[in-house]
Amino acid sequence: MEDVSTTSITDAARLVQLLKIEGYCATNNIGSSSSYSVESRWNVDGYDWEICIYLDLQWSVALELFFQSRSRTNNYVRANLGCRLVDPKGILTPSEQKTVSGKFMYDSERSSKLMLVKRCDLEASGYITDDALTLQCTITVLQELPVQTFPVKEIPMPAVPSSNLHEHFGELLHSEKGVDVTFLVSGESFVAHKAVLAARSPVFLAQFYRQMMEKRSHRVEVKDMEAAVFTALLRFIYTDTAPNFSQQQGEEATTMAQHLLAAADRYGLDRLKLICAGRLAGEIDVNTVATTLALAEQHNCLELKSRCVEFIVKTQDPRCS
């Protein structure tokens, strides 16, 4: 037998009307212990309701909701009354709506009184025009629908976390476990894993797994490259993460991007090459354009080359500025 759960679903019936109270100044003559009241009759969701609007010296406007019918289900009828001040001329925006809720049975329950605004605040607000006051009132009746049954849902599986593969490979490089090749770069030594390098770079794949002299070698010398650049190259190979150029000084960051672009092209790392080219494209100025243009031509970076040429044309022709 299938387990089921039950739930009561509610809907709502709502009616909104504007109520205009004329002769506001006449309420100034009522005593402090008495009040002037106005009644308005409504029909919402097939039930009769009455809104009583009170005007006295302490509270310029207060409202109360009365239930004038019998419940169709012999249960309480749940409803709420909302009200705000409006300007019929449309000059002022409506005031903040205030609400009060209640449960009603015929001739036995009524909502708490809704205190809308004090007399002194109302008279300074500008909502009284031509000795009249306009209220926007809303009665909302919650309708309870028949009880429905639903199969009990299975507990949802937890969300799948983001991939942390790059973290594991970064730790593999850092721990030096299982390394099988050593690189000599500018007098420094770096250890790595041939399989990881070959999987990421077609050049390393050829070096270690094809007919090249480094195939069985455990030591490889890398010429014409700085140690810091090779460090960044290894980190990208293992974690797919490029250096954070913004943490470096301007000239230092540009130099690193230039050297790393050349290294990326040397080892067939196209994504790293594009990252470096993008960094250089955003840093083109009169001091770097010549070097960057030569680098772009040497390593076949067509978009970077176009940016350099465009910069040169603009700086040489005042009409382009």
Secondary structure as a PSIPRED ss2 file (coil, helix, strand):
# PSIPRED VFORMAT (PSIPRED V4.0)

   1 M C   1.000  0.000  0.000
   2 E C   1.000  0.000  0.000
   3 D C   1.000  0.000  0.000
   4 V E   0.000  0.000  1.000
   5 S E   0.000  0.000  1.000
   6 T E   0.000  0.000  1.000
   7 T E   0.000  0.000  1.000
   8 S C   1.000  0.000  0.000
   9 I C   1.000  0.000  0.000
  10 T E   0.000  0.000  1.000
  11 D E   0.000  0.000  1.000
  12 A E   0.000  0.000  1.000
  13 A E   0.000  0.000  1.000
  14 R E   0.000  0.000  1.000
  15 L E   0.000  0.000  1.000
  16 V E   0.000  0.000  1.000
  17 Q E   0.000  0.000  1.000
  18 L E   0.000  0.000  1.000
  19 L E   0.000  0.000  1.000
  20 K E   0.000  0.000  1.000
  21 I E   0.000  0.000  1.000
  22 E E   0.000  0.000  1.000
  23 G C   1.000  0.000  0.000
  24 Y H   0.000  1.000  0.000
  25 C H   0.000  1.000  0.000
  26 A H   0.000  1.000  0.000
  27 T H   0.000  1.000  0.000
  28 N H   0.000  1.000  0.000
  29 N H   0.000  1.000  0.000
  30 I C   1.000  0.000  0.000
  31 G C   1.000  0.000  0.000
  32 S C   1.000  0.000  0.000
  33 S C   1.000  0.000  0.000
  34 S C   1.000  0.000  0.000
  35 S C   1.000  0.000  0.000
  36 Y E   0.000  0.000  1.000
  37 S E   0.000  0.000  1.000
  38 V E   0.000  0.000  1.000
  39 E E   0.000  0.000  1.000
  40 S E   0.000  0.000  1.000
  41 R E   0.000  0.000  1.000
  42 W E   0.000  0.000  1.000
  43 N E   0.000  0.000  1.000
  44 V E   0.000  0.000  1.000
  45 D C   1.000  0.000  0.000
  46 G C   1.000  0.000  0.000
  47 Y E   0.000  0.000  1.000
  48 D E   0.000  0.000  1.000
  49 W E   0.000  0.000  1.000
  50 E E   0.000  0.000  1.000
  51 I E   0.000  0.000  1.000
  52 C E   0.000  0.000  1.000
  53 I E   0.000  0.000  1.000
  54 Y E   0.000  0.000  1.000
  55 L E   0.000  0.000  1.000
  56 D C   1.000  0.000  0.000
  57 L C   1.000  0.000  0.000
  58 Q C   1.000  0.000  0.000
  59 W E   0.000  0.000  1.000
  60 S E   0.000  0.000  1.000
  61 V E   0.000  0.000  1.000
  62 A E   0.000  0.000  1.000
  63 L E   0.000  0.000  1.000
  64 E E   0.000  0.000  1.000
  65 L E   0.000  0.000  1.000
  66 F E   0.000  0.000  1.000
  67 F E   0.000  0.000  1.000
  68 Q C   1.000  0.000  0.000
  69 S C   1.000  0.000  0.000
  70 R C   1.000  0.000  0.000
  71 S C   1.000  0.000  0.000
  72 R C   1.000  0.000  0.000
  73 T C   1.000  0.000  0.000
  74 N C   1.000  0.000  0.000
  75 N C   1.000  0.000  0.000
  76 Y C   1.000  0.000  0.000
  77 V E   0.000  0.000  1.000
  78 R E   0.000  0.000  1.000
  79 A E   0.000  0.000  1.000
  80 N E   0.000  0.000  1.000
  81 L E   0.000  0.000  1.000
  82 G E   0.000  0.000  1.000
  83 C E   0.000  0.000  1.000
  84 R E   0.000  0.000  1.000
  85 L E   0.000  0.000  1.000
  86 V E   0.000  0.000  1.000
  87 D C   1.000  0.000  0.000
  88 P C   1.000  0.000  0.000
  89 K C   1.000  0.000  0.000
  90 G C   1.000  0.000  0.000
  91 I C   1.000  0.000  0.000
  92 L C   1.000  0.000  0.000
  93 T C   1.000  0.000  0.000
  94 P C   1.000  0.000  0.000
  95 S C   1.000  0.000  0.000
  96 E C   1.000  0.000  0.000
  97 Q C   1.000  0.000  0.000
  98 K E   0.000  0.000  1.000
  99 T E   0.000  0.000  1.000
 100 V E   0.000  0.000  1.000
 101 S E   0.000  0.000  1.000
 102 G E   0.000  0.000  1.000
 103 K E   0.000  0.000  1.000
 104 F E   0.000  0.000  1.000
 105 M C   1.000  0.000  0.000
 106 Y C   1.000  0.000  0.000
 107 D C   1.000  0.000  0.000
 108 S C   1.000  0.000  0.000
 109 E C   1.000  0.000  0.000
 110 R E   0.000  0.000  1.000
 111 S C   1.000  0.000  0.000
 112 S C   1.000  0.000  0.000
 113 K C   1.000  0.000  0.000
 114 L E   0.000  0.000  1.000
 115 M E   0.000  0.000  1.000
 116 L E   0.000  0.000  1.000
 117 V E   0.000  0.000  1.000
 118 K E   0.000  0.000  1.000
 119 R H   0.000  1.000  0.000
 120 C H   0.000  1.000  0.000
 121 D H   0.000  1.000  0.000
 122 L H   0.000  1.000  0.000
 123 E H   0.000  1.000  0.000
 124 A H   0.000  1.000  0.000
 125 S H   0.000  1.000  0.000
 126 G C   1.000  0.000  0.000
 127 Y C   1.000  0.000  0.000
 128 I C   1.000  0.000  0.000
 129 T E   0.000  0.000  1.000
 130 D C   1.000  0.000  0.000
 131 D C   1.000  0.000  0.000
 132 A E   0.000  0.000  1.000
 133 L E   0.000  0.000  1.000
 134 T E   0.000  0.000  1.000
 135 L E   0.000  0.000  1.000
 136 Q E   0.000  0.000  1.000
 137 C E   0.000  0.000  1.000
 138 T E   0.000  0.000  1.000
 139 I E   0.000  0.000  1.000
 140 T E   0.000  0.000  1.000
 141 V E   0.000  0.000  1.000
 142 L E   0.000  0.000  1.000
 143 Q E   0.000  0.000  1.000
 144 E E   0.000  0.000  1.000
 145 L C   1.000  0.000  0.000
 146 P C   1.000  0.000  0.000
 147 V C   1.000  0.000  0.000
 148 Q E   0.000  0.000  1.000
 149 T E   0.000  0.000  1.000
 150 F E   0.000  0.000  1.000
 151 P E   0.000  0.000  1.000
 152 V C   1.000  0.000  0.000
 153 K C   1.000  0.000  0.000
 154 E C   1.000  0.000  0.000
 155 I C   1.000  0.000  0.000
 156 P C   1.000  0.000  0.000
 157 M C   1.000  0.000  0.000
 158 P C   1.000  0.000  0.000
 159 A C   1.000  0.000  0.000
 160 V C   1.000  0.000  0.000
 161 P C   1.000  0.000  0.000
 162 S C   1.000  0.000  0.000
 163 S C   1.000  0.000  0.000
 164 N C   1.000  0.000  0.000
 165 L H   0.000  1.000  0.000
 166 H H   0.000  1.000  0.000
 167 E H   0.000  1.000  0.000
 168 H H   0.000  1.000  0.000
 169 F H   0.000  1.000  0.000
 170 G H   0.000  1.000  0.000
 171 E H   0.000  1.000  0.000
 172 L H   0.000  1.000  0.000
 173 L H   0.000  1.000  0.000
 174 H H   0.000  1.000  0.000
 175 S H   0.000  1.000  0.000
 176 E C   1.000  0.000  0.000
 177 K C   1.000  0.000  0.000
 178 G C   1.000  0.000  0.000
 179 V C   1.000  0.000  0.000
 180 D C   1.000  0.000  0.000
 181 V E   0.000  0.000  1.000
 182 T E   0.000  0.000  1.000
 183 F E   0.000  0.000  1.000
 184 L E   0.000  0.000  1.000
 185 V E   0.000  0.000  1.000
 186 S C   1.000  0.000  0.000
 187 G C   1.000  0.000  0.000
 188 E E   0.000  0.000  1.000
 189 S E   0.000  0.000  1.000
 190 F E   0.000  0.000  1.000
 191 V E   0.000  0.000  1.000
 192 A E   0.000  0.000  1.000
 193 H C   1.000  0.000  0.000
 194 K H   0.000  1.000  0.000
 195 A H   0.000  1.000  0.000
 196 V H   0.000  1.000  0.000
 197 L H   0.000  1.000  0.000
 198 A H   0.000  1.000  0.000
 199 A H   0.000  1.000  0.000
 200 R H   0.000  1.000  0.000
 201 S C   1.000  0.000  0.000
 202 P H   0.000  1.000  0.000
 203 V H   0.000  1.000  0.000
 204 F H   0.000  1.000  0.000
 205 L H   0.000  1.000  0.000
 206 A H   0.000  1.000  0.000
 207 Q H   0.000  1.000  0.000
 208 F H   0.000  1.000  0.000
 209 Y H   0.000  1.000  0.000
 210 R C   1.000  0.000  0.000
 211 Q C   1.000  0.000  0.000
 212 M C   1.000  0.000  0.000
 213 M H   0.000  1.000  0.000
 214 E H   0.000  1.000  0.000
 215 K H   0.000  1.000  0.000
 216 R C   1.000  0.000  0.000
 217 S C   1.000  0.000  0.000
 218 H C   1.000  0.000  0.000
 219 R E   0.000  0.000  1.000
 220 V E   0.000  0.000  1.000
 221 E E   0.000  0.000  1.000
 222 V E   0.000  0.000  1.000
 223 K C   1.000  0.000  0.000
 224 D C   1.000  0.000  0.000
 225 M C   1.000  0.000  0.000
 226 E C   1.000  0.000  0.000
 227 A H   0.000  1.000  0.000
 228 A H   0.000  1.000  0.000
 229 V H   0.000  1.000  0.000
 230 F H   0.000  1.000  0.000
 231 T H   0.000  1.000  0.000
 232 A H   0.000  1.000  0.000
 233 L H   0.000  1.000  0.000
 234 L H   0.000  1.000  0.000
 235 R H   0.000  1.000  0.000
 236 F H   0.000  1.000  0.000
 237 I H   0.000  1.000  0.000
 238 Y H   0.000  1.000  0.000
 239 T H   0.000  1.000  0.000
 240 D C   1.000  0.000  0.000
 241 T C   1.000  0.000  0.000
 242 A C   1.000  0.000  0.000
 243 P C   1.000  0.000  0.000
 244 N C   1.000  0.000  0.000
 245 F H   0.000  1.000  0.000
 246 S H   0.000  1.000  0.000
 247 Q H   0.000  1.000  0.000
 248 Q C   1.000  0.000  0.000
 249 Q C   1.000  0.000  0.000
 250 G H   0.000  1.000  0.000
 251 E H   0.000  1.000  0.000
 252 E H   0.000  1.000  0.000
 253 A H   0.000  1.000  0.000
 254 T H   0.000  1.000  0.000
 255 T H   0.000  1.000  0.000
 256 M H   0.000  1.000  0.000
 257 A H   0.000  1.000  0.000
 258 Q H   0.000  1.000  0.000
 259 H H   0.000  1.000  0.000
 260 L H   0.000  1.000  0.000
 261 L H   0.000  1.000  0.000
 262 A H   0.000  1.000  0.000
 263 A H   0.000  1.000  0.000
 264 A H   0.000  1.000  0.000
 265 D H   0.000  1.000  0.000
 266 R H   0.000  1.000  0.000
 267 Y C   1.000  0.000  0.000
 268 G C   1.000  0.000  0.000
 269 L C   1.000  0.000  0.000
 270 D H   0.000  1.000  0.000
 271 R H   0.000  1.000  0.000
 272 L H   0.000  1.000  0.000
 273 K H   0.000  1.000  0.000
 274 L H   0.000  1.000  0.000
 275 I H   0.000  1.000  0.000
 276 C H   0.000  1.000  0.000
 277 A H   0.000  1.000  0.000
 278 G H   0.000  1.000  0.000
 279 R H   0.000  1.000  0.000
 280 L H   0.000  1.000  0.000
 281 A H   0.000  1.000  0.000
 282 G C   1.000  0.000  0.000
 283 E C   1.000  0.000  0.000
 284 I C   1.000  0.000  0.000
 285 D C   1.000  0.000  0.000
 286 V C   1.000  0.000  0.000
 287 N C   1.000  0.000  0.000
 288 T C   1.000  0.000  0.000
 289 V H   0.000  1.000  0.000
 290 A H   0.000  1.000  0.000
 291 T H   0.000  1.000  0.000
 292 T H   0.000  1.000  0.000
 293 L H   0.000  1.000  0.000
 294 A H   0.000  1.000  0.000
 295 L H   0.000  1.000  0.000
 296 A H   0.000  1.000  0.000
 297 E H   0.000  1.000  0.000
 298 Q H   0.000  1.000  0.000
 299 H C   1.000  0.000  0.000
 300 N C   1.000  0.000  0.000
 301 C C   1.000  0.000  0.000
 302 L H   0.000  1.000  0.000
 303 E H   0.000  1.000  0.000
 304 L H   0.000  1.000  0.000
 305 K H   0.000  1.000  0.000
 306 S H   0.000  1.000  0.000
 307 R H   0.000  1.000  0.000
 308 C H   0.000  1.000  0.000
 309 V H   0.000  1.000  0.000
 310 E H   0.000  1.000  0.000
 311 F H   0.000  1.000  0.000
 312 I H   0.000  1.000  0.000
 313 V H   0.000  1.000  0.000
 314 K H   0.000  1.000  0.000
 315 T H   0.000  1.000  0.000
 316 Q H   0.000  1.000  0.000
 317 D C   1.000  0.000  0.000
 318 P H   0.000  1.000  0.000
 319 R H   0.000  1.000  0.000
 320 C H   0.000  1.000  0.000
 321 S C   1.000  0.000  0.000
